[in-house]
């Protein structure tokens, strides 16, 4: 008796190739979607993006550069919660002559809960004022509010 060599089914080979290609594409998408494109710093959205990025990185000195002098002078230093699990998304912008409102969605992720990981989302508004031709933040949602130890001048 001669033993026949088992030949792989063409359909299975094609399906395996397609699945492999989909996995490669999915991995490429995940790794290429890291950091969002920086917005124009001369816009209210760009100022909020840079401010939020600095706050989330713990760089209060840089974040303070985007605050108005009024915001710096009127803040009370409080202990801030960790910003490790916070992400901020732009919702909308309303621009007037010398003021603007940037609506944001703030998502806080919690990994340890009784039912596994969970998220809490809140909406907030960042109020901006145009000062010396640049957009400065007058107030921000509490998750993004800083009060740097040394007073900074924008």
N, C-alpha and C positions, 0 to 999 in steps of 0.2 A: 504494500500500500504506500502510495506516495502522499506525503503531507502537503497540504495546500498552504501557501503563505497567506496569512490574513491581511487583507487589503483595507486600509482605512476608508470609511465611507466618505464620499466626496461632500455630502451635505454637512457632516460633522466637521470636516476640515474647513469648509467655508464659514460655518457658524463660529468656529474657534477663531478664525482670522478676524471676523467682524467684531467679536467680543474683545479681542486683543486690541484692535484699532480704537474701539470705544474707550477702553481703559486708558490708553495712551492719550487720547484727546481729553478725557476727564482730568487726568493728572496735570496735563499742560494748562488747562483752564484754571485749576485750583492754584497752581504755582504762579501763574501770570497775573492773577487778579489781586495781588497784594495791596499795594498802596494806591489810593486814588490819585488822579491827575491833579496837580496843584491848580487852584483857581487864581484868576488875576488878583493880585494883592491890592489893586486900586478899587476893587469892588467890595461891597459889604460882605458878600459871601466869602471872598478871599481873606478878608480880615478875620472873620469868624473861624474859617478853616484853620488859619495859622494860629490863632489864639487857642482854639480847642486842642490842636495838635500839641502845642506847648504845655497846656494844662495837663493833658493826659500823659505826657512824658515826664511830668513833674518839674518842668523848667519854668518856674514862676517868674524868673527874671525876664525871660523872653516874652512870656504871656503878659506881663505888666506893660510892655511896650505898646500893646494894643488897647490899653485901658485909658479912659479919659482921666484927667487930673481929679475931677470930682469923684469918680469911682475909686481912685486910689486914696483920696483924703477921707472918704466917708466909710471905708470898710473897717470891720471889726474882725481881727484875726481869731479864727476858730479852728479847732482840729477838723481836718477834712477826712472824709472816708477815702479808702483806697480807690484809685482810678484804674486799677489793673484790668478790670472786667467791664469797662465802659466803652461803648462805641457811639458815635454821633453821626446822624444823617441829616442832610439838608432837606427841608420840606418845601419852603417857599420863602420869597423875599418881597417886601413892600418897600419901595424907595420913594422918598419925598425929596424936597429941595436939599435940606441939610440933615435929615434924619432918615433912619431905615430900621426896619424890623426884619430879622431873619428867624423864621420859625425852624426849629430843629426837633428831631426825635432822638431821645437818649435811651439807649438800651443797656441795661446792666444784667450781666449773666452771672448766675450762681451755680456752681458745679455740685455743691453738696446740699442736697435736700432730701426730705423723706421719700420722695418719689423720683429721685435722680436730679439731673440738671434742670434749671428753670431760668426764665428771663423776666425782667420787669421793664416795661417801656413807659416813658413819660414824654410828654410834649412840652416844649418850652419856647420862649422867645428871647432872642438876644437883641437888645436895643442899642443902636449905634447913632453917633453924632459925627458929622463931618467937621473936623477941626484942622485948620491949616492945610486944607486940601486932602486930608487922609481920613479914612473911616476909623473911629475909635469906639470902643465898647463902653457904654454907660452902665448897662446891667446885663447879667447873664443868669440862666437857671442855676439853682444852688449847686448842682452837681459840677458845674463849670466855673463857679465863683472862686476867685483866689483873693488873698490879701497878703501880698508879699511883705516880709519883715521890713526891709528897707524901702522907703518911698522911692518910686521910680518916676522919671519924667518921660512921657512918650516922645 
